[in-house]
């Protein structure tokens, strides 16, 4: 599912990762919990996530501002999930934080925004 977010500017946290194949160790349950928990955080706007059969994945979460991202990074339930990810669940990952200055959707959704000079 694509996150229906418009109204730039906002921020995107792009988490790309490689997981070992055939690993059944509570990852899915923790991932579901983190998605549900992040959705309750101030400044959270939405999330999109995909993983392929080779274990490569992309999760993009959208946030109103950098402060909201920092608060999520330090959340008491998120911290042990991060530690377990480094120790058990990921072979490799990259995290990138980007500012979205411009957005639009097709088909158009309410409140599409254009925040750059045309």
Phi, psi and omega per residue, in radians:
X1 nan 2.409 3.085
X2 -1.567 2.413 3.086
X3 -1.260 2.285 3.132
X4 -1.615 1.501 -3.073
X5 -2.153 2.230 2.976
X6 -2.461 2.973 3.117
X7 1.853 0.704 3.101
X8 -0.968 2.621 0.192
X9 -1.549 2.629 3.009
X10 -2.735 -3.077 -3.061
X11 -2.130 2.594 3.066
X12 -2.084 2.315 3.008
X13 -1.843 2.014 -3.091
X14 -1.820 2.035 -3.120
X15 -2.004 1.890 3.090
X16 -1.857 2.445 -3.025
X17 -2.616 2.839 3.006
X18 -2.205 2.140 3.097
X19 -1.896 2.631 3.021
X20 -1.104 2.600 3.118
X21 -1.351 2.640 3.056
X22 1.010 0.660 3.133
X23 -1.776 1.987 3.137
X24 -2.035 1.586 -2.989
X25 -2.523 0.573 3.123
X26 1.579 0.016 -3.115
X27 -1.072 -0.863 -3.087
X28 -1.043 -0.725 3.124
X29 -1.119 -0.744 3.134
X30 -1.180 -0.724 3.115
X31 -1.055 -0.783 3.106
X32 -1.061 -0.729 3.130
X33 -1.119 -0.731 -3.128
X34 -1.167 -0.656 3.085
X35 -1.110 -0.824 -3.139
X36 -1.105 -0.737 -3.125
X37 -1.197 -0.749 -3.140
X38 -1.060 -0.612 -3.128
X39 -1.130 -0.300 3.124
X40 -1.631 -0.052 -3.039
X41 -1.466 2.491 3.070
X42 -1.016 2.334 3.098
X43 1.578 -0.120 3.119
X44 -1.266 2.357 -3.122
X45 -2.002 -0.510 -3.122
X46 2.893 3.069 -3.102
X47 -2.653 2.583 3.031
X48 -2.358 2.471 -3.092
X49 -2.657 2.424 3.094
X50 -2.482 2.601 3.018
X51 -2.475 2.407 3.136
X52 -1.725 3.095 -3.056
X53 -1.177 -0.330 3.120
X54 -1.536 -0.010 3.097
X55 1.652 0.026 3.094
X56 -1.475 2.407 -3.114
X57 -2.478 2.787 3.071
X58 -2.370 2.225 2.998
X59 -2.189 2.238 3.099
X60 -2.089 2.082 3.031
X61 -1.913 2.565 -3.051
X62 -2.022 2.391 -3.023
X63 -2.410 2.600 -3.130
X64 -1.149 -0.666 -3.074
X65 -2.722 3.000 -3.120
X66 -1.167 -0.566 3.109
X67 -1.072 -0.728 3.117
X68 -1.096 -0.684 3.100
X69 -1.108 -0.776 3.134
X70 -1.111 -0.703 3.118
X71 -1.117 -0.699 3.104
X72 -1.140 -0.752 3.135
X73 -1.010 -0.610 -3.082
X74 -1.657 0.059 -3.091
X75 -1.034 2.351 -3.060
X76 -1.016 -0.487 3.087
X77 -1.512 -0.424 -3.120
X78 -1.366 -0.569 -3.100
X79 -1.009 -0.859 3.121
X80 -1.173 -0.519 3.075
X81 -1.149 -0.701 3.093
X82 -1.088 -0.788 -3.124
X83 -1.106 -0.752 3.142
X84 -1.159 -0.614 3.084
X85 -1.058 -0.805 3.127
X86 -1.140 -0.650 -3.057
X87 -1.410 -0.708 -2.953
X88 -2.113 -0.664 -2.844
X89 -1.693 -0.409 -3.059
X90 -2.071 2.361 2.970
X91 -1.402 -0.570 -3.088
X92 -2.837 2.563 2.985
X93 -2.700 2.796 3.028
X94 -2.293 2.487 3.062
X95 -2.196 2.247 -3.132
X96 -2.271 2.427 3.102
X97 -2.011 2.201 -3.070
X98 -2.264 2.532 3.017
X99 -1.598 2.275 3.080
X100 -1.682 1.977 -3.142
X101 -1.684 -0.268 -3.011
X102 -2.584 2.407 3.051
X103 -2.679 2.710 2.969
X104 -2.813 2.909 -3.061
X105 -2.320 2.705 2.980
X106 -2.304 2.265 -0.186
X107 -1.134 2.766 -3.065
X108 -0.985 2.416 3.025
X109 -2.028 2.777 -3.087
X110 -0.943 2.524 3.061
X111 1.186 0.445 3.007
X112 -0.908 2.531 -3.103
X113 -2.215 2.621 2.976
X114 -2.269 1.960 -3.061
X115 -1.965 0.067 3.032
X116 -1.843 2.641 3.094
X117 -1.108 2.376 -3.121
X118 -1.496 nan nan
